[in-house]
Amino acid sequence: MEPDIVCQIHPQKAAALGIQTGDRVVIASARGSIQAIARVDQGIRPVAIYVPLGGDERQPFQLRPSVNWLIDKDQRCPLSDQTNLKVTLCRVRKAGS
């Protein structure tokens, strides 16, 4: 349904970071970083972002690392590589800035 990874972000946070819908953003945790397309959305809390779980770069339709790469390998399922966590601390910035 989505041609790329998306990141939902509240309008207040997006404005503070200079991010608009459609901008490419970098999401970084202590483990690593991924890129996604920003979707400014009033329906998310201002202190949070949301990146849907999904495929990863090993699948032919998804060429970028998934949100799972932000979570330590010890916190992921050894069979599916999916995270068992719904939250992790991260930083968001507009790509290229």
Stockholm file with secondary structure:
# STOCKHOLM 1.0

chainA/1-97         MEPDIVCQIHPQKAAALGIQTGDRVVIASARGSIQAIARVDQGIRPVAIYVPLGGDERQPFQLRPSVNWLIDKDQRCPLSDQTNLKVTLCRVRKAGS
#=GR chainA/1-97 SS CCSSCEEEECHHHHHHHTCCTTCEEEEECSSCEEEEEEEECTTSCTTCEECCCCCCTTSTTCCSCCGGGGSCGGGBCTTTCCBSCSCCCCEEEETTC
#=GC SS_cons        CCSSCEEEECHHHHHHHTCCTTCEEEEECSSCEEEEEEEECTTSCTTCEECCCCCCTTSTTCCSCCGGGGSCGGGBCTTTCCBSCSCCCCEEEETTC
//
